[in-house]
Every structure is written in structure tokens, then in C-alpha cells.
Amino acid sequence: MSIAAEIRVRRRVIVPSWASGLAREHGLTVGVGILVLLVLAALLGPLASGDSATSTSYGNLAAPSAAHLFGTDDVGRDVLVRVFHAIRLDLLLALVICGLATVAGAVIGLFSGFAGGFVDLVVMRLVDIMMSIPVFILALITAVVLGNDEQTMVLAIAFAYTPVAVRVVRSQVLSLRELPMVETSRAIGTPAWRIVLWHILPNTYSVLIAQSTLFLAWAILDTAAMSFLGVGVHPPTPELGAMISEGSQYIVSGQWWVSVFPGIFIALLVISFNLVGDGLRDYLDPRSRR
């Protein structure tokens, strides 16, 4: 058999094995399915409806009907259209928060874990202090102190998540830096930055990927909670937490749809990210399976 034919045979064997391994994670499959539907709704929903998220040309507090599947809010805006736009905004904010927290946490965790000694001691004491405060409270305090706007809210939540990523990456680095390949690289004089970049960092990808999906779920919840409290995203910008806040006063009078539908989509987003995170963790690290 020629080399090219052998490569094609191996490729036919390896790819189905990889795909079947992911397919066996049923929670991951369900989570990805829900997430794909939500992303498609966020991207295609506004295009299909053709309505503006701030249009007030409909009747106030109209109940769900064929014309408006999710009804309208107190100023005559279509709730379904606003939910489509809000999902897009919340996903964008969650991705930015996750990216900032993951990158910052990975850099600090790699540096602290590989350097060790006094540097590691100082970094971890700061991490312990930050983690002694609940994440949402730390983010809320930071946002209120720095300013009540959307950009500050994103930075505040990312700042609150960073210690979690630092601790996760550092724990991985502590076990990796004692491996024979790292000791051998040190012995032959390989620069520390090259060891970290080529030997340590690639072996932290699995925990970073799993943790980042959890960050996305947390970010959806915390963004909605802060907007509900009036910190971060403000009306009339469509955001799921802000929409719940706007409609909460009408639940007791029977207009439940204004806040219930945004709440359902928050739950779906969080559930999908949690399922994806758990599935990826089990696939990338079989030792985590119960």
C-alpha cells in the first residue's frame, strides 16, 4: 500500500473515532443543538421579522397572538423581536467577557505556576482575597465604582472571573512543570518562555476550553442580573435582564409575557452552555466522569 493510500485509510479511521467520541456525550449534543437554534434565532430572527427592536407602533401590553407570538410590552414594542435582538447582545457580551477572563487568567496562571516561589505566593494570596468575595458581588461593586455603563459592566464581570481562571490554570501548570519533558528542556538550557509556550500551554487547553464554556453561562446570568438591577445595559436597548426588569411590575396585573419569555431564553442559554461545558470536560478529561 502506498503512503498516500495509508494516510487516506488512517484518516477514515481517525475522524469517525473522534466524531463518535463526541457523539457519545449526549449532554454535549443536546447543549450544542439548543445553542445552535438560539444563535440562528439571534442572527436570522431580526432579518425574518423585519421589525425594529425599538418600534412602538403596536398596541400596549397586547397578549400573545398570531400577529405577535410573544405579545407586546408597555410601550407597544414586539417582545419576540426584542428577544431576538437581546439574545444577540447577550451572546456578544458573554463572548467578550469570557475571552477577557480566559486570556487574563491563563497568562497570570501560567506565569504564577511556572515561576513559583514568592511570585506564586503573592499572586495566590491576591486570588484568595478576590475569591473570598462572591463573583457577582465583586463584579457589581467594581461596575458601580468605575461607572454605570455597558463597557464597565463587561470589564467588571471579566475582572471577577479572572481569579477562577488563574487558579484552574495554575493547578494544571504545577503538575505539568514536573514532567520529564519539562525537566529535560530545563537541563539543556531551553528558555523558560519557550518551555511555557511549547510544553506547558498546549496541555492547559482542555481545562481552559471547559472553563470558558462555564464562563459563558455565568456571564449570561450575571449580565442579565446586573442589567435587571440597572447596572450596565439600559433601556431601550434590548437585553434579557433589562426586559425582565421592565416587565416585572406587570406580572401581578396579568401581563406575564413581558418578562417570562426573556426569562425562558436566559434559562435556555445557561442550560445549553452548562451542557456543552460538562460534555467537553468529560470528553477532554475522562477522569472527570463519575
C-alpha positions in Angstrom: 0.0 0.0 0.0 1.4 3.4 -0.9 2.0 6.1 1.7 -0.8 8.3 0.3 -3.3 5.4 0.4 -2.3 4.5 4.0 -2.8 8.2 5.0 -6.3 8.1 3.5 -7.2 4.9 5.3 -5.9 6.3 8.6 -7.9 9.4 8.1 -11.1 7.4 7.5 -10.5 5.6 10.8 -9.4 8.5 13.0 -12.0 11.1 12.1 -15.1 8.8 12.7 -13.5 7.7 16.0 -13.1 11.4 17.1 -16.6 12.2 16.0 -18.1 9.1 17.6 -16.4 10.1 20.9 -18.1 13.4 20.9 -21.4 11.8 19.8 -21.4 9.6 22.9 -21.5 12.7 25.1 -25.3 13.1 24.9 -25.4 16.2 27.1 -22.9 17.9 24.8 -25.1 17.0 21.7 -28.2 18.4 23.4 -26.4 21.5 24.5 -24.9 22.2 21.1 -28.3 21.6 19.5 -30.0 24.2 21.8 -27.2 26.6 21.3 -27.3 26.4 17.5 -31.0 27.1 17.5 -30.6 30.1 19.8 -27.8 31.5 17.7 -29.8 31.0 14.5 -32.7 32.8 16.1 -30.5 35.7 17.2 -28.9 36.0 13.7 -31.9 35.3 11.4 -34.8 36.3 13.6 -34.5 40.1 13.2 -33.9 39.6 9.4 -37.0 37.5 9.1 -39.3 39.8 11.1 -38.0 43.0 9.5 -39.2 45.0 12.6 -37.1 47.3 14.7 -36.5 46.4 18.4 -37.5 49.9 19.4 -40.6 50.3 17.2 -43.6 51.3 19.3 -46.2 51.0 16.6 -48.1 48.2 18.2 -50.7 48.2 21.0 -49.5 48.4 24.5 -49.4 45.2 26.5 -51.1 43.1 23.8 -51.4 39.4 24.8 -49.5 36.8 22.7 -51.3 36.2 19.4 -50.7 35.1 15.8 -49.6 38.6 15.0 -47.3 38.9 18.0 -46.3 35.5 19.3 -44.8 36.8 22.5 -47.1 39.8 22.8 -46.1 43.4 23.2 -44.6 45.4 26.1 -45.8 48.5 27.9 -44.9 50.9 25.1 -46.1 48.7 22.2 -42.8 47.0 21.2 -42.9 43.4 19.9 -41.4 41.2 22.7 -40.3 38.5 20.2 -38.3 40.9 18.1 -36.7 42.4 21.2 -35.9 38.9 22.5 -34.1 38.1 19.1 -32.0 41.3 19.5 -31.4 40.7 23.2 -30.0 37.1 22.6 -27.6 38.6 20.1 -26.4 41.2 22.5 -26.1 38.9 25.5 -24.1 36.3 23.5 -21.8 39.0 22.3 -21.2 40.4 25.8 -20.7 36.9 27.1 -18.1 36.1 24.5 -16.2 39.3 25.2 -16.3 38.6 29.0 -15.3 35.0 28.5 -12.4 36.0 26.2 -11.0 38.6 28.6 -11.3 36.5 31.7 -9.8 33.4 30.0 -6.8 35.2 28.4 -6.0 37.2 31.5 -6.4 34.2 33.8 -4.3 31.9 31.5 -1.4 34.4 31.3 -1.4 35.1 35.1 -1.8 31.4 36.0 1.0 30.3 33.6 3.3 32.9 35.0 2.5 32.2 38.6 2.5 28.5 38.4 5.8 28.2 36.4 7.6 30.9 38.4 6.7 29.5 41.8 8.2 30.8 45.0 7.5 34.3 46.2 5.8 35.3 43.0 3.3 32.4 43.2 2.7 33.1 46.9 1.8 36.8 46.3 -0.4 36.0 43.2 -2.3 33.3 45.0 -2.9 35.4 48.1 -4.5 38.1 45.9 -6.5 35.5 44.2 -7.7 34.1 47.5 -8.8 37.6 48.6 -10.7 38.2 45.4 -12.4 34.7 45.5 -13.4 35.3 49.1 -16.0 37.8 47.7 -18.9 36.2 45.7 -18.3 36.8 42.0 -21.5 38.7 41.3 -20.9 41.0 44.3 -17.3 41.7 43.2 -18.5 42.5 39.7 -21.3 44.7 40.9 -19.1 46.6 43.3 -16.5 47.1 40.5 -19.1 48.3 38.0 -20.6 50.7 40.4 -17.2 52.2 41.4 -15.9 52.5 37.8 -19.1 53.7 36.1 -22.6 52.6 35.2 -22.3 51.7 31.6 -22.1 48.7 29.3 -18.3 48.7 28.8 -17.6 49.0 32.5 -20.0 46.1 33.3 -18.1 43.8 30.8 -14.7 44.7 32.4 -16.1 44.3 35.9 -17.5 40.8 35.2 -14.3 39.7 33.4 -12.3 41.0 36.3 -14.4 39.0 38.8 -14.0 35.8 36.7 -10.2 36.1 36.2 -9.2 34.6 39.6 -11.1 31.4 38.8 -9.2 31.0 35.5 -5.9 31.8 37.3 -6.5 29.0 39.9 -7.5 26.5 37.2 -4.5 27.1 35.0 -2.1 27.3 37.9 -3.1 24.0 39.3 -2.5 22.5 35.8 0.9 24.1 35.5 2.0 22.9 38.9 1.5 19.3 37.7 3.0 19.9 34.2 6.2 21.6 35.3 7.4 18.4 37.0 7.1 16.3 33.9 10.3 14.7 32.4 10.0 16.7 29.2 10.0 20.0 31.1 12.9 18.9 33.3 14.9 17.8 30.2 14.2 21.1 28.5 15.5 23.0 31.5 18.6 20.8 31.7 19.6 21.6 28.1 19.1 25.3 28.7 15.8 25.9 26.9 14.5 29.4 27.7 11.6 29.5 30.1 9.3 31.3 27.7 9.8 28.5 25.1 9.1 25.8 27.7 5.9 27.5 28.7 4.8 28.2 25.1 5.6 24.7 23.7 5.2 22.3 26.6 3.0 23.9 29.3 0.4 26.0 27.4 -0.8 23.3 24.9 -1.5 21.0 27.8 -3.8 23.5 29.5 -6.2 23.8 26.5 -8.6 21.2 27.7 -9.2 22.8 31.1 -9.4 26.2 29.6 -12.0 25.2 27.0 -14.2 23.5 29.6 -13.8 26.5 32.0 -14.6 29.0 29.2 -17.9 27.4 28.5 -18.8 27.8 32.1 -17.7 31.4 32.0 -20.2 31.9 29.1 -23.1 30.5 31.2 -22.1 32.6 34.2 -21.7 35.7 32.0 -25.3 35.3 30.7 -26.6 35.1 34.2 -24.5 38.0 35.7 -25.1 40.3 32.7 -28.8 39.8 33.0 -28.8 40.2 36.8 -26.8 43.4 36.6 -29.0 44.8 33.9 -32.0 43.9 35.9 -30.6 46.0 38.8 -30.0 48.9 36.4 -26.2 48.5 36.1 -24.7 48.1 32.6 -27.2 47.8 29.7 -30.0 50.4 30.0 -33.4 50.6 28.2 -34.4 51.0 25.4 -31.5 48.7 24.4 -33.0 45.1 24.2 -31.2 42.9 26.9 -32.8 39.9 28.5 -32.3 41.0 32.1 -33.4 44.6 31.4 -36.5 43.2 29.7 -37.4 41.2 32.8 -36.9 44.3 34.9 -39.2 46.3 32.6 -42.0 43.7 32.7 -41.7 42.6 36.3 -44.2 45.2 37.5 -46.9 43.9 35.2 -46.8 40.2 36.3 -49.2 40.9 39.2 -51.7 42.5 36.8 -51.7 39.6 34.4 -49.2 40.7 31.7 -46.8 38.0 32.4 -45.4 37.6 28.9 -43.3 40.8 29.0 -40.8 39.2 31.5 -41.5 35.5 31.3 -40.3 34.9 27.7 -37.0 36.7 28.3 -36.5 34.6 31.4 -37.1 31.4 29.5 -34.4 32.3 27.0 -31.9 33.1 29.8 -32.6 29.7 31.2 -32.1 28.0 27.8 -28.8 29.9 27.2 -27.4 28.9 30.6 -28.6 25.3 30.3 -27.0 24.9 26.8 -23.7 26.3 27.9 -23.6 24.2 31.0 -24.4 21.0 29.0 -21.7 21.9 26.5 -19.2 22.6 29.3 -19.9 19.4 31.1 -19.7 17.4 27.9 -16.4 18.9 26.8 -14.9 18.4 30.3 -15.9 14.7 30.2 -14.6 14.2 26.6 -11.3 16.1 27.1 -10.7 14.6 30.6 -12.2 11.2 31.1 -11.0 11.2 34.7 -13.8 13.7 35.5 -16.6 11.3 34.7 -18.4 9.9 37.7 
